Amino acid sequence: MENMMQGNKIRRVAATRMNERSSRSHTIFRIILESKDANQKDGPVHISYLNLMDLAGSERVSLTKAAGERLKEGANINKSLSVLGNVIRQLSEGKEFISYRDSKLTRLLSQALGGNAKSLIIGNVTLAAEETRSTPEFAQSTKTDVKNKPKVNILSATEEHFKDIRT
């Protein structure tokens, strides 16, 4: 919990015309869980990843009146959300090549999006802004279009010495 609070302190937040505390970046907190049978010294290691994310919302410059640094941040937010949407579309269309490398966000989430995960999306919405409409639409399309096939991740004891390379 201490790590999460420390990360929240360095999170980029700034005022825009639409929001006094607008997220200026996405936040991902990744927890890697490893477990193995305590009675088996050389037994297999089970690995799980838990990604907790808060994605900054897309922005319309005409509404936020962003300029300078806020404008650049908004453009970066919109670009990464667009790439995420493209990856989800490619997955839903069954494309052979998925462009995970087009953004840091999609690279980090490739396991969660690409099939070896159980995913849950919680969308925060407000009735105060019409732009909120895209949040449930995004969540619904992701739920409908992305079909994952989770499997248990197990490393044999001989592979365990590579664990620093996995992350």
Phi and psi in radians as a Rosetta constraint file:
Dihedral C 1 N 2 CA 2 C 2 CIRCULARHARMONIC -1.066 0.35
Dihedral N 2 CA 2 C 2 N 3 CIRCULARHARMONIC -0.718 0.35
Dihedral C 2 N 3 CA 3 C 3 CIRCULARHARMONIC -1.104 0.35
Dihedral N 3 CA 3 C 3 N 4 CIRCULARHARMONIC -0.685 0.35
Dihedral C 3 N 4 CA 4 C 4 CIRCULARHARMONIC -1.137 0.35
Dihedral N 4 CA 4 C 4 N 5 CIRCULARHARMONIC -0.724 0.35
Dihedral C 4 N 5 CA 5 C 5 CIRCULARHARMONIC -1.168 0.35
Dihedral N 5 CA 5 C 5 N 6 CIRCULARHARMONIC -0.671 0.35
Dihedral C 5 N 6 CA 6 C 6 CIRCULARHARMONIC -1.112 0.35
Dihedral N 6 CA 6 C 6 N 7 CIRCULARHARMONIC -0.756 0.35
Dihedral C 6 N 7 CA 7 C 7 CIRCULARHARMONIC -1.106 0.35
Dihedral N 7 CA 7 C 7 N 8 CIRCULARHARMONIC -0.659 0.35
Dihedral C 7 N 8 CA 8 C 8 CIRCULARHARMONIC -1.140 0.35
Dihedral N 8 CA 8 C 8 N 9 CIRCULARHARMONIC -0.526 0.35
Dihedral C 8 N 9 CA 9 C 9 CIRCULARHARMONIC -1.156 0.35
Dihedral N 9 CA 9 C 9 N 10 CIRCULARHARMONIC -0.564 0.35
Dihedral C 9 N 10 CA 10 C 10 CIRCULARHARMONIC -1.682 0.35
Dihedral N 10 CA 10 C 10 N 11 CIRCULARHARMONIC 0.058 0.35
Dihedral C 10 N 11 CA 11 C 11 CIRCULARHARMONIC -1.132 0.35
Dihedral N 11 CA 11 C 11 N 12 CIRCULARHARMONIC 2.460 0.35
Dihedral C 11 N 12 CA 12 C 12 CIRCULARHARMONIC -1.463 0.35
Dihedral N 12 CA 12 C 12 N 13 CIRCULARHARMONIC 2.099 0.35
Dihedral C 12 N 13 CA 13 C 13 CIRCULARHARMONIC -2.395 0.35
Dihedral N 13 CA 13 C 13 N 14 CIRCULARHARMONIC 2.407 0.35
Dihedral C 13 N 14 CA 14 C 14 CIRCULARHARMONIC -2.669 0.35
Dihedral N 14 CA 14 C 14 N 15 CIRCULARHARMONIC 2.847 0.35
Dihedral C 14 N 15 CA 15 C 15 CIRCULARHARMONIC -1.448 0.35
Dihedral N 15 CA 15 C 15 N 16 CIRCULARHARMONIC 2.444 0.35
Dihedral C 15 N 16 CA 16 C 16 CIRCULARHARMONIC -2.231 0.35
Dihedral N 16 CA 16 C 16 N 17 CIRCULARHARMONIC 3.087 0.35
Dihedral C 16 N 17 CA 17 C 17 CIRCULARHARMONIC -1.130 0.35
Dihedral N 17 CA 17 C 17 N 18 CIRCULARHARMONIC -0.454 0.35
Dihedral C 17 N 18 CA 18 C 18 CIRCULARHARMONIC -1.576 0.35
Dihedral N 18 CA 18 C 18 N 19 CIRCULARHARMONIC -0.429 0.35
Dihedral C 18 N 19 CA 19 C 19 CIRCULARHARMONIC -2.667 0.35
Dihedral N 19 CA 19 C 19 N 20 CIRCULARHARMONIC 2.241 0.35
Dihedral C 19 N 20 CA 20 C 20 CIRCULARHARMONIC -1.181 0.35
Dihedral N 20 CA 20 C 20 N 21 CIRCULARHARMONIC -0.597 0.35
Dihedral C 20 N 21 CA 21 C 21 CIRCULARHARMONIC -2.170 0.35
Dihedral N 21 CA 21 C 21 N 22 CIRCULARHARMONIC 1.293 0.35
Dihedral C 21 N 22 CA 22 C 22 CIRCULARHARMONIC -1.499 0.35
Dihedral N 22 CA 22 C 22 N 23 CIRCULARHARMONIC 2.277 0.35
Dihedral C 22 N 23 CA 23 C 23 CIRCULARHARMONIC -1.134 0.35
Dihedral N 23 CA 23 C 23 N 24 CIRCULARHARMONIC 2.251 0.35
Dihedral C 23 N 24 CA 24 C 24 CIRCULARHARMONIC -1.865 0.35
Dihedral N 24 CA 24 C 24 N 25 CIRCULARHARMONIC 0.148 0.35
Dihedral C 24 N 25 CA 25 C 25 CIRCULARHARMONIC -2.784 0.35
Dihedral N 25 CA 25 C 25 N 26 CIRCULARHARMONIC 2.812 0.35
Dihedral C 25 N 26 CA 26 C 26 CIRCULARHARMONIC -1.446 0.35
Dihedral N 26 CA 26 C 26 N 27 CIRCULARHARMONIC 2.686 0.35
Dihedral C 26 N 27 CA 27 C 27 CIRCULARHARMONIC -2.188 0.35
Dihedral N 27 CA 27 C 27 N 28 CIRCULARHARMONIC 2.247 0.35
Dihedral C 27 N 28 CA 28 C 28 CIRCULARHARMONIC -2.232 0.35
Dihedral N 28 CA 28 C 28 N 29 CIRCULARHARMONIC 2.213 0.35
Dihedral C 28 N 29 CA 29 C 29 CIRCULARHARMONIC -2.041 0.35
Dihedral N 29 CA 29 C 29 N 30 CIRCULARHARMONIC 1.970 0.35
Dihedral C 29 N 30 CA 30 C 30 CIRCULARHARMONIC -1.854 0.35
Dihedral N 30 CA 30 C 30 N 31 CIRCULARHARMONIC 2.242 0.35
Dihedral C 30 N 31 CA 31 C 31 CIRCULARHARMONIC -1.981 0.35
Dihedral N 31 CA 31 C 31 N 32 CIRCULARHARMONIC 2.232 0.35
Dihedral C 31 N 32 CA 32 C 32 CIRCULARHARMONIC -1.914 0.35
Dihedral N 32 CA 32 C 32 N 33 CIRCULARHARMONIC 2.101 0.35
Dihedral C 32 N 33 CA 33 C 33 CIRCULARHARMONIC -1.864 0.35
Dihedral N 33 CA 33 C 33 N 34 CIRCULARHARMONIC 2.246 0.35
Dihedral C 33 N 34 CA 34 C 34 CIRCULARHARMONIC -2.166 0.35
Dihedral N 34 CA 34 C 34 N 35 CIRCULARHARMONIC 2.377 0.35
Dihedral C 34 N 35 CA 35 C 35 CIRCULARHARMONIC -2.506 0.35
Dihedral N 35 CA 35 C 35 N 36 CIRCULARHARMONIC 2.643 0.35
Dihedral C 35 N 36 CA 36 C 36 CIRCULARHARMONIC -2.697 0.35
Dihedral N 36 CA 36 C 36 N 37 CIRCULARHARMONIC 2.822 0.35
Dihedral C 36 N 37 CA 37 C 37 CIRCULARHARMONIC -1.160 0.35
Dihedral N 37 CA 37 C 37 N 38 CIRCULARHARMONIC 2.134 0.35
Dihedral C 37 N 38 CA 38 C 38 CIRCULARHARMONIC -1.117 0.35
Dihedral N 38 CA 38 C 38 N 39 CIRCULARHARMONIC -0.395 0.35
Dihedral C 38 N 39 CA 39 C 39 CIRCULARHARMONIC -1.468 0.35
Dihedral N 39 CA 39 C 39 N 40 CIRCULARHARMONIC -0.188 0.35
Dihedral C 39 N 40 CA 40 C 40 CIRCULARHARMONIC -1.972 0.35
Dihedral N 40 CA 40 C 40 N 41 CIRCULARHARMONIC 1.787 0.35
Dihedral C 40 N 41 CA 41 C 41 CIRCULARHARMONIC -1.034 0.35
Dihedral N 41 CA 41 C 41 N 42 CIRCULARHARMONIC -0.761 0.35
Dihedral C 41 N 42 CA 42 C 42 CIRCULARHARMONIC -1.860 0.35
Dihedral N 42 CA 42 C 42 N 43 CIRCULARHARMONIC 0.460 0.35
Dihedral C 42 N 43 CA 43 C 43 CIRCULARHARMONIC -1.326 0.35
Dihedral N 43 CA 43 C 43 N 44 CIRCULARHARMONIC 2.980 0.35
Dihedral C 43 N 44 CA 44 C 44 CIRCULARHARMONIC -1.192 0.35
Dihedral N 44 CA 44 C 44 N 45 CIRCULARHARMONIC 2.705 0.35
Dihedral C 44 N 45 CA 45 C 45 CIRCULARHARMONIC -1.924 0.35
Dihedral N 45 CA 45 C 45 N 46 CIRCULARHARMONIC 2.204 0.35
Dihedral C 45 N 46 CA 46 C 46 CIRCULARHARMONIC -1.623 0.35
Dihedral N 46 CA 46 C 46 N 47 CIRCULARHARMONIC 2.335 0.35
Dihedral C 46 N 47 CA 47 C 47 CIRCULARHARMONIC -2.162 0.35
Dihedral N 47 CA 47 C 47 N 48 CIRCULARHARMONIC 2.337 0.35
Dihedral C 47 N 48 CA 48 C 48 CIRCULARHARMONIC -2.309 0.35
Dihedral N 48 CA 48 C 48 N 49 CIRCULARHARMONIC 2.557 0.35
Dihedral C 48 N 49 CA 49 C 49 CIRCULARHARMONIC -2.059 0.35
Dihedral N 49 CA 49 C 49 N 50 CIRCULARHARMONIC 2.354 0.35
Dihedral C 49 N 50 CA 50 C 50 CIRCULARHARMONIC -2.122 0.35
Dihedral N 50 CA 50 C 50 N 51 CIRCULARHARMONIC 2.024 0.35
Dihedral C 50 N 51 CA 51 C 51 CIRCULARHARMONIC -1.852 0.35
Dihedral N 51 CA 51 C 51 N 52 CIRCULARHARMONIC 2.059 0.35
Dihedral C 51 N 52 CA 52 C 52 CIRCULARHARMONIC -1.838 0.35
Dihedral N 52 CA 52 C 52 N 53 CIRCULARHARMONIC 2.136 0.35
Dihedral C 52 N 53 CA 53 C 53 CIRCULARHARMONIC -2.224 0.35
Dihedral N 53 CA 53 C 53 N 54 CIRCULARHARMONIC 2.556 0.35
Dihedral C 53 N 54 CA 54 C 54 CIRCULARHARMONIC -2.237 0.35
Dihedral N 54 CA 54 C 54 N 55 CIRCULARHARMONIC 1.852 0.35
Dihedral C 54 N 55 CA 55 C 55 CIRCULARHARMONIC -1.545 0.35
Dihedral N 55 CA 55 C 55 N 56 CIRCULARHARMONIC 2.283 0.35
Dihedral C 55 N 56 CA 56 C 56 CIRCULARHARMONIC -1.144 0.35
Dihedral N 56 CA 56 C 56 N 57 CIRCULARHARMONIC 2.518 0.35
Dihedral C 56 N 57 CA 57 C 57 CIRCULARHARMONIC -1.379 0.35
Dihedral N 57 CA 57 C 57 N 58 CIRCULARHARMONIC 2.688 0.35
Dihedral C 57 N 58 CA 58 C 58 CIRCULARHARMONIC -1.172 0.35
Dihedral N 58 CA 58 C 58 N 59 CIRCULARHARMONIC 2.756 0.35
Dihedral C 58 N 59 CA 59 C 59 CIRCULARHARMONIC -2.333 0.35
Dihedral N 59 CA 59 C 59 N 60 CIRCULARHARMONIC 2.529 0.35
Dihedral C 59 N 60 CA 60 C 60 CIRCULARHARMONIC -1.843 0.35
Dihedral N 60 CA 60 C 60 N 61 CIRCULARHARMONIC 2.150 0.35
Dihedral C 60 N 61 CA 61 C 61 CIRCULARHARMONIC -1.049 0.35
Dihedral N 61 CA 61 C 61 N 62 CIRCULARHARMONIC -0.609 0.35
Dihedral C 61 N 62 CA 62 C 62 CIRCULARHARMONIC -1.095 0.35
Dihedral N 62 CA 62 C 62 N 63 CIRCULARHARMONIC -0.474 0.35
Dihedral C 62 N 63 CA 63 C 63 CIRCULARHARMONIC -1.625 0.35
Dihedral N 63 CA 63 C 63 N 64 CIRCULARHARMONIC -0.665 0.35
Dihedral C 63 N 64 CA 64 C 64 CIRCULARHARMONIC -1.443 0.35
Dihedral N 64 CA 64 C 64 N 65 CIRCULARHARMONIC -0.359 0.35
Dihedral C 64 N 65 CA 65 C 65 CIRCULARHARMONIC 0.979 0.35
Dihedral N 65 CA 65 C 65 N 66 CIRCULARHARMONIC 0.582 0.35
Dihedral C 65 N 66 CA 66 C 66 CIRCULARHARMONIC -1.189 0.35
Dihedral N 66 CA 66 C 66 N 67 CIRCULARHARMONIC 2.541 0.35
Dihedral C 66 N 67 CA 67 C 67 CIRCULARHARMONIC -2.565 0.35
Dihedral N 67 CA 67 C 67 N 68 CIRCULARHARMONIC 2.818 0.35
Dihedral C 67 N 68 CA 68 C 68 CIRCULARHARMONIC 1.047 0.35
Dihedral N 68 CA 68 C 68 N 69 CIRCULARHARMONIC -2.244 0.35
Dihedral C 68 N 69 CA 69 C 69 CIRCULARHARMONIC -1.093 0.35
Dihedral N 69 CA 69 C 69 N 70 CIRCULARHARMONIC -0.705 0.35
Dihedral C 69 N 70 CA 70 C 70 CIRCULARHARMONIC -1.098 0.35
Dihedral N 70 CA 70 C 70 N 71 CIRCULARHARMONIC -0.640 0.35
Dihedral C 70 N 71 CA 71 C 71 CIRCULARHARMONIC -1.132 0.35
Dihedral N 71 CA 71 C 71 N 72 CIRCULARHARMONIC -0.780 0.35
Dihedral C 71 N 72 CA 72 C 72 CIRCULARHARMONIC -1.084 0.35
Dihedral N 72 CA 72 C 72 N 73 CIRCULARHARMONIC -0.762 0.35
Dihedral C 72 N 73 CA 73 C 73 CIRCULARHARMONIC -1.080 0.35
Dihedral N 73 CA 73 C 73 N 74 CIRCULARHARMONIC -0.786 0.35
Dihedral C 73 N 74 CA 74 C 74 CIRCULARHARMONIC -1.057 0.35
Dihedral N 74 CA 74 C 74 N 75 CIRCULARHARMONIC -0.707 0.35
Dihedral C 74 N 75 CA 75 C 75 CIRCULARHARMONIC -1.116 0.35
Dihedral N 75 CA 75 C 75 N 76 CIRCULARHARMONIC -0.726 0.35
Dihedral C 75 N 76 CA 76 C 76 CIRCULARHARMONIC -1.151 0.35
Dihedral N 76 CA 76 C 76 N 77 CIRCULARHARMONIC -0.708 0.35
Dihedral C 76 N 77 CA 77 C 77 CIRCULARHARMONIC -1.063 0.35
Dihedral N 77 CA 77 C 77 N 78 CIRCULARHARMONIC -0.869 0.35
Dihedral C 77 N 78 CA 78 C 78 CIRCULARHARMONIC -1.074 0.35
Dihedral N 78 CA 78 C 78 N 79 CIRCULARHARMONIC -0.691 0.35
Dihedral C 78 N 79 CA 79 C 79 CIRCULARHARMONIC -1.121 0.35
Dihedral N 79 CA 79 C 79 N 80 CIRCULARHARMONIC -0.820 0.35
Dihedral C 79 N 80 CA 80 C 80 CIRCULARHARMONIC -1.167 0.35
Dihedral N 80 CA 80 C 80 N 81 CIRCULARHARMONIC -0.631 0.35
Dihedral C 80 N 81 CA 81 C 81 CIRCULARHARMONIC -1.188 0.35
Dihedral N 81 CA 81 C 81 N 82 CIRCULARHARMONIC -0.610 0.35
Dihedral C 81 N 82 CA 82 C 82 CIRCULARHARMONIC -1.140 0.35
Dihedral N 82 CA 82 C 82 N 83 CIRCULARHARMONIC -0.761 0.35
Dihedral C 82 N 83 CA 83 C 83 CIRCULARHARMONIC -1.098 0.35
Dihedral N 83 CA 83 C 83 N 84 CIRCULARHARMONIC -0.741 0.35
Dihedral C 83 N 84 CA 84 C 84 CIRCULARHARMONIC -1.036 0.35
Dihedral N 84 CA 84 C 84 N 85 CIRCULARHARMONIC -0.774 0.35
Dihedral C 84 N 85 CA 85 C 85 CIRCULARHARMONIC -1.070 0.35
Dihedral N 85 CA 85 C 85 N 86 CIRCULARHARMONIC -0.690 0.35
Dihedral C 85 N 86 CA 86 C 86 CIRCULARHARMONIC -1.112 0.35
Dihedral N 86 CA 86 C 86 N 87 CIRCULARHARMONIC -0.736 0.35
Dihedral C 86 N 87 CA 87 C 87 CIRCULARHARMONIC -1.092 0.35
Dihedral N 87 CA 87 C 87 N 88 CIRCULARHARMONIC -0.771 0.35
Dihedral C 87 N 88 CA 88 C 88 CIRCULARHARMONIC -1.106 0.35
Dihedral N 88 CA 88 C 88 N 89 CIRCULARHARMONIC -0.708 0.35
Dihedral C 88 N 89 CA 89 C 89 CIRCULARHARMONIC -1.098 0.35
Dihedral N 89 CA 89 C 89 N 90 CIRCULARHARMONIC -0.787 0.35
Dihedral C 89 N 90 CA 90 C 90 CIRCULARHARMONIC -1.052 0.35
Dihedral N 90 CA 90 C 90 N 91 CIRCULARHARMONIC -0.716 0.35
Dihedral C 90 N 91 CA 91 C 91 CIRCULARHARMONIC -1.120 0.35
Dihedral N 91 CA 91 C 91 N 92 CIRCULARHARMONIC -0.752 0.35
Dihedral C 91 N 92 CA 92 C 92 CIRCULARHARMONIC -1.184 0.35
Dihedral N 92 CA 92 C 92 N 93 CIRCULARHARMONIC -0.509 0.35
Dihedral C 92 N 93 CA 93 C 93 CIRCULARHARMONIC -1.506 0.35
Dihedral N 93 CA 93 C 93 N 94 CIRCULARHARMONIC -0.031 0.35
Dihedral C 93 N 94 CA 94 C 94 CIRCULARHARMONIC 1.219 0.35
Dihedral N 94 CA 94 C 94 N 95 CIRCULARHARMONIC 0.492 0.35
Dihedral C 94 N 95 CA 95 C 95 CIRCULARHARMONIC -1.058 0.35
Dihedral N 95 CA 95 C 95 N 96 CIRCULARHARMONIC 2.573 0.35
Dihedral C 95 N 96 CA 96 C 96 CIRCULARHARMONIC -1.300 0.35
Dihedral N 96 CA 96 C 96 N 97 CIRCULARHARMONIC -0.669 0.35
Dihedral C 96 N 97 CA 97 C 97 CIRCULARHARMONIC -1.850 0.35
Dihedral N 97 CA 97 C 97 N 98 CIRCULARHARMONIC 2.210 0.35
Dihedral C 97 N 98 CA 98 C 98 CIRCULARHARMONIC -1.975 0.35
Dihedral N 98 CA 98 C 98 N 99 CIRCULARHARMONIC 2.248 0.35
Dihedral C 98 N 99 CA 99 C 99 CIRCULARHARMONIC -1.505 0.35
Dihedral N 99 CA 99 C 99 N 100 CIRCULARHARMONIC 1.071 0.35
Dihedral C 99 N 100 CA 100 C 100 CIRCULARHARMONIC -1.101 0.35
Dihedral N 100 CA 100 C 100 N 101 CIRCULARHARMONIC -0.484 0.35
Dihedral C 100 N 101 CA 101 C 101 CIRCULARHARMONIC -1.380 0.35
Dihedral N 101 CA 101 C 101 N 102 CIRCULARHARMONIC -0.011 0.35
Dihedral C 101 N 102 CA 102 C 102 CIRCULARHARMONIC -1.307 0.35
Dihedral N 102 CA 102 C 102 N 103 CIRCULARHARMONIC -0.238 0.35
Dihedral C 102 N 103 CA 103 C 103 CIRCULARHARMONIC -2.701 0.35
Dihedral N 103 CA 103 C 103 N 104 CIRCULARHARMONIC 2.734 0.35
Dihedral C 103 N 104 CA 104 C 104 CIRCULARHARMONIC -1.090 0.35
Dihedral N 104 CA 104 C 104 N 105 CIRCULARHARMONIC -0.668 0.35
Dihedral C 104 N 105 CA 105 C 105 CIRCULARHARMONIC -1.023 0.35
Dihedral N 105 CA 105 C 105 N 106 CIRCULARHARMONIC -0.881 0.35
Dihedral C 105 N 106 CA 106 C 106 CIRCULARHARMONIC -1.240 0.35
Dihedral N 106 CA 106 C 106 N 107 CIRCULARHARMONIC -0.539 0.35
Dihedral C 106 N 107 CA 107 C 107 CIRCULARHARMONIC -1.096 0.35
Dihedral N 107 CA 107 C 107 N 108 CIRCULARHARMONIC -0.807 0.35
Dihedral C 107 N 108 CA 108 C 108 CIRCULARHARMONIC -1.121 0.35
Dihedral N 108 CA 108 C 108 N 109 CIRCULARHARMONIC -0.571 0.35
Dihedral C 108 N 109 CA 109 C 109 CIRCULARHARMONIC -1.703 0.35
Dihedral N 109 CA 109 C 109 N 110 CIRCULARHARMONIC 0.141 0.35
Dihedral C 109 N 110 CA 110 C 110 CIRCULARHARMONIC -1.003 0.35
Dihedral N 110 CA 110 C 110 N 111 CIRCULARHARMONIC -0.698 0.35
Dihedral C 110 N 111 CA 111 C 111 CIRCULARHARMONIC -1.141 0.35
Dihedral N 111 CA 111 C 111 N 112 CIRCULARHARMONIC -0.743 0.35
Dihedral C 111 N 112 CA 112 C 112 CIRCULARHARMONIC -1.205 0.35
Dihedral N 112 CA 112 C 112 N 113 CIRCULARHARMONIC -0.613 0.35
Dihedral C 112 N 113 CA 113 C 113 CIRCULARHARMONIC -1.522 0.35
Dihedral N 113 CA 113 C 113 N 114 CIRCULARHARMONIC -0.567 0.35
Dihedral C 113 N 114 CA 114 C 114 CIRCULARHARMONIC -1.505 0.35
Dihedral N 114 CA 114 C 114 N 115 CIRCULARHARMONIC 0.017 0.35
Dihedral C 114 N 115 CA 115 C 115 CIRCULARHARMONIC 2.282 0.35
Dihedral N 115 CA 115 C 115 N 116 CIRCULARHARMONIC -0.526 0.35
Dihedral C 115 N 116 CA 116 C 116 CIRCULARHARMONIC -1.683 0.35
Dihedral N 116 CA 116 C 116 N 117 CIRCULARHARMONIC 0.981 0.35
Dihedral C 116 N 117 CA 117 C 117 CIRCULARHARMONIC -2.858 0.35
Dihedral N 117 CA 117 C 117 N 118 CIRCULARHARMONIC 2.774 0.35
Dihedral C 117 N 118 CA 118 C 118 CIRCULARHARMONIC -1.805 0.35
Dihedral N 118 CA 118 C 118 N 119 CIRCULARHARMONIC 2.274 0.35
Dihedral C 118 N 119 CA 119 C 119 CIRCULARHARMONIC -2.142 0.35
Dihedral N 119 CA 119 C 119 N 120 CIRCULARHARMONIC 2.534 0.35
Dihedral C 119 N 120 CA 120 C 120 CIRCULARHARMONIC -2.313 0.35
Dihedral N 120 CA 120 C 120 N 121 CIRCULARHARMONIC 2.277 0.35
Dihedral C 120 N 121 CA 121 C 121 CIRCULARHARMONIC -1.997 0.35
Dihedral N 121 CA 121 C 121 N 122 CIRCULARHARMONIC 2.243 0.35
Dihedral C 121 N 122 CA 122 C 122 CIRCULARHARMONIC -2.052 0.35
Dihedral N 122 CA 122 C 122 N 123 CIRCULARHARMONIC 2.061 0.35
Dihedral C 122 N 123 CA 123 C 123 CIRCULARHARMONIC -1.789 0.35
Dihedral N 123 CA 123 C 123 N 124 CIRCULARHARMONIC 2.216 0.35
Dihedral C 123 N 124 CA 124 C 124 CIRCULARHARMONIC -1.617 0.35
Dihedral N 124 CA 124 C 124 N 125 CIRCULARHARMONIC 2.225 0.35
Dihedral C 124 N 125 CA 125 C 125 CIRCULARHARMONIC -2.276 0.35
Dihedral N 125 CA 125 C 125 N 126 CIRCULARHARMONIC 2.794 0.35
Dihedral C 125 N 126 CA 126 C 126 CIRCULARHARMONIC -2.361 0.35
Dihedral N 126 CA 126 C 126 N 127 CIRCULARHARMONIC 2.534 0.35
Dihedral C 126 N 127 CA 127 C 127 CIRCULARHARMONIC -1.393 0.35
Dihedral N 127 CA 127 C 127 N 128 CIRCULARHARMONIC -0.121 0.35
Dihedral C 127 N 128 CA 128 C 128 CIRCULARHARMONIC -1.334 0.35
Dihedral N 128 CA 128 C 128 N 129 CIRCULARHARMONIC -0.286 0.35
Dihedral C 128 N 129 CA 129 C 129 CIRCULARHARMONIC -2.341 0.35
Dihedral N 129 CA 129 C 129 N 130 CIRCULARHARMONIC 2.322 0.35
Dihedral C 129 N 130 CA 130 C 130 CIRCULARHARMONIC -1.146 0.35
Dihedral N 130 CA 130 C 130 N 131 CIRCULARHARMONIC -0.495 0.35
Dihedral C 130 N 131 CA 131 C 131 CIRCULARHARMONIC -1.079 0.35
Dihedral N 131 CA 131 C 131 N 132 CIRCULARHARMONIC -0.364 0.35
Dihedral C 131 N 132 CA 132 C 132 CIRCULARHARMONIC -1.051 0.35
Dihedral N 132 CA 132 C 132 N 133 CIRCULARHARMONIC -0.399 0.35
Dihedral C 132 N 133 CA 133 C 133 CIRCULARHARMONIC -0.940 0.35
Dihedral N 133 CA 133 C 133 N 134 CIRCULARHARMONIC -0.592 0.35
Dihedral C 133 N 134 CA 134 C 134 CIRCULARHARMONIC -1.220 0.35
Dihedral N 134 CA 134 C 134 N 135 CIRCULARHARMONIC -0.400 0.35
Dihedral C 134 N 135 CA 135 C 135 CIRCULARHARMONIC -1.125 0.35
Dihedral N 135 CA 135 C 135 N 136 CIRCULARHARMONIC -0.941 0.35
Dihedral C 135 N 136 CA 136 C 136 CIRCULARHARMONIC -1.164 0.35
Dihedral N 136 CA 136 C 136 N 137 CIRCULARHARMONIC -0.523 0.35
Dihedral C 136 N 137 CA 137 C 137 CIRCULARHARMONIC -1.121 0.35
Dihedral N 137 CA 137 C 137 N 138 CIRCULARHARMONIC -0.758 0.35
Dihedral C 137 N 138 CA 138 C 138 CIRCULARHARMONIC -1.089 0.35
Dihedral N 138 CA 138 C 138 N 139 CIRCULARHARMONIC -0.840 0.35
Dihedral C 138 N 139 CA 139 C 139 CIRCULARHARMONIC -1.065 0.35
Dihedral N 139 CA 139 C 139 N 140 CIRCULARHARMONIC -0.748 0.35
Dihedral C 139 N 140 CA 140 C 140 CIRCULARHARMONIC -1.151 0.35
Dihedral N 140 CA 140 C 140 N 141 CIRCULARHARMONIC -0.757 0.35
Dihedral C 140 N 141 CA 141 C 141 CIRCULARHARMONIC -1.156 0.35
Dihedral N 141 CA 141 C 141 N 142 CIRCULARHARMONIC -0.638 0.35
Dihedral C 141 N 142 CA 142 C 142 CIRCULARHARMONIC -1.153 0.35
Dihedral N 142 CA 142 C 142 N 143 CIRCULARHARMONIC -0.773 0.35
Dihedral C 142 N 143 CA 143 C 143 CIRCULARHARMONIC -1.076 0.35
Dihedral N 143 CA 143 C 143 N 144 CIRCULARHARMONIC -0.740 0.35
Dihedral C 143 N 144 CA 144 C 144 CIRCULARHARMONIC -1.316 0.35
Dihedral N 144 CA 144 C 144 N 145 CIRCULARHARMONIC -0.699 0.35
Dihedral C 144 N 145 CA 145 C 145 CIRCULARHARMONIC -1.590 0.35
Dihedral N 145 CA 145 C 145 N 146 CIRCULARHARMONIC -0.535 0.35
Dihedral C 145 N 146 CA 146 C 146 CIRCULARHARMONIC -1.674 0.35
Dihedral N 146 CA 146 C 146 N 147 CIRCULARHARMONIC 2.045 0.35
Dihedral C 146 N 147 CA 147 C 147 CIRCULARHARMONIC -1.936 0.35
Dihedral N 147 CA 147 C 147 N 148 CIRCULARHARMONIC 1.920 0.35
Dihedral C 147 N 148 CA 148 C 148 CIRCULARHARMONIC -1.665 0.35
Dihedral N 148 CA 148 C 148 N 149 CIRCULARHARMONIC 2.698 0.35
Dihedral C 148 N 149 CA 149 C 149 CIRCULARHARMONIC -2.235 0.35
Dihedral N 149 CA 149 C 149 N 150 CIRCULARHARMONIC 1.410 0.35
Dihedral C 149 N 150 CA 150 C 150 CIRCULARHARMONIC -1.139 0.35
Dihedral N 150 CA 150 C 150 N 151 CIRCULARHARMONIC 2.518 0.35
Dihedral C 150 N 151 CA 151 C 151 CIRCULARHARMONIC -2.419 0.35
Dihedral N 151 CA 151 C 151 N 152 CIRCULARHARMONIC 2.794 0.35
Dihedral C 151 N 152 CA 152 C 152 CIRCULARHARMONIC -1.322 0.35
Dihedral N 152 CA 152 C 152 N 153 CIRCULARHARMONIC 2.277 0.35
Dihedral C 152 N 153 CA 153 C 153 CIRCULARHARMONIC -1.595 0.35
Dihedral N 153 CA 153 C 153 N 154 CIRCULARHARMONIC 2.032 0.35
Dihedral C 153 N 154 CA 154 C 154 CIRCULARHARMONIC -2.263 0.35
Dihedral N 154 CA 154 C 154 N 155 CIRCULARHARMONIC 2.262 0.35
Dihedral C 154 N 155 CA 155 C 155 CIRCULARHARMONIC -1.836 0.35
Dihedral N 155 CA 155 C 155 N 156 CIRCULARHARMONIC 2.397 0.35
Dihedral C 155 N 156 CA 156 C 156 CIRCULARHARMONIC -1.279 0.35
Dihedral N 156 CA 156 C 156 N 157 CIRCULARHARMONIC 2.852 0.35
Dihedral C 156 N 157 CA 157 C 157 CIRCULARHARMONIC -1.038 0.35
Dihedral N 157 CA 157 C 157 N 158 CIRCULARHARMONIC -0.550 0.35
Dihedral C 157 N 158 CA 158 C 158 CIRCULARHARMONIC -1.257 0.35
Dihedral N 158 CA 158 C 158 N 159 CIRCULARHARMONIC -0.419 0.35
Dihedral C 158 N 159 CA 159 C 159 CIRCULARHARMONIC -1.496 0.35
Dihedral N 159 CA 159 C 159 N 160 CIRCULARHARMONIC -0.243 0.35
Dihedral C 159 N 160 CA 160 C 160 CIRCULARHARMONIC -1.057 0.35
Dihedral N 160 CA 160 C 160 N 161 CIRCULARHARMONIC -0.506 0.35
Dihedral C 160 N 161 CA 161 C 161 CIRCULARHARMONIC -1.202 0.35
Dihedral N 161 CA 161 C 161 N 162 CIRCULARHARMONIC -0.138 0.35
Dihedral C 161 N 162 CA 162 C 162 CIRCULARHARMONIC -1.629 0.35
Dihedral N 162 CA 162 C 162 N 163 CIRCULARHARMONIC 0.111 0.35
Dihedral C 162 N 163 CA 163 C 163 CIRCULARHARMONIC -1.075 0.35
Dihedral N 163 CA 163 C 163 N 164 CIRCULARHARMONIC -0.487 0.35
Dihedral C 163 N 164 CA 164 C 164 CIRCULARHARMONIC -1.264 0.35
Dihedral N 164 CA 164 C 164 N 165 CIRCULARHARMONIC -0.363 0.35
Dihedral C 164 N 165 CA 165 C 165 CIRCULARHARMONIC -1.435 0.35
Dihedral N 165 CA 165 C 165 N 166 CIRCULARHARMONIC -0.468 0.35
Dihedral C 165 N 166 CA 166 C 166 CIRCULARHARMONIC -1.070 0.35
Dihedral N 166 CA 166 C 166 N 167 CIRCULARHARMONIC -0.588 0.35
